[in-house]
């Protein structure tokens, strides 16, 4: 059996059974519910305990109907502005395409239902084995965008979602009051087209550190605009964030398949947000379903894992992250908080301690300064 270039054909009955059984396992976990605080305003410790136990937690109905509508409008505009192909600088209407004037690599392409990273050197080879690539329909495009990084500069709604006070408080509770951003983006799983993301763990730099712990590489916040199902959502191995660096090829050999029997899908409704530890073994299958998945992804890291560290060089150029770099990359957090307060003035804004002494306002000058901010992304 192949591993690095694994290709499996699983009949629809078996795959359907796998999806159903995975959903049952997922819903048996005690790791979902509304965002809850104690009488003193702290995050309910049962939520944090569940997160650390499983490596992920699903917060239900974080984004309300009004905010979801804002996100959908912006996402439709973003999709409408995508280049006609990976070599193009214009969209289908002949306009300058999204990110055409950016120096950063913002758009990631795949063939429909493909697995562009599995079994390749991308991300220092962390996607060790290729997923099954179903055959797309004959009228499918030759290539599709499946990931957009630097999304805060393309969508005010995404920026405001980033500044959600509950999500900010969660970041502080897990990573410390001085938490720093990692990267942010949109994962796009179009019906009948969306690409796979091969099994992997996100962390790169700290696996062999004597100070390694189950939170060393931070987490992602994954806002679900249209919800997600076993067919189009992310699958994870609960608790794998505690195991250190996992030999993915060996796990595939042991399972005899890329469809791990101990994996569970993230099953969410529109407006739910998942906190997912970056050290979890996770991946997603090609979206052969009829349902969209668009995930608003927002990563956060502990500053103690970042300061003075040479980055992994995956989402940004490899560099040592000093105080100045961290301060510049953290500034969008303050923009997000103020942008959200302008849109939802009835909410109590989160106070981000590292920039609390600065009067940072979301305005046209701030908007200009976000251009190409993802060149400063922090990858560990």
Helices and strands as residue ranges (DSSP letters): H 12-28, E 32-33, H 45-54, E 56-59, H 65-80, E 107-110, H 122-125, E 144-149, G 151-153, H 156-162, H 165-175, E 180-189, E 197-200, E 219-224, E 234-237, G 240-242, H 248-255, E 263-265, E 273-277, E 282-284, E 293-301, G 303-305, H 323-343, G 353-355, H 364-369, G 373-376
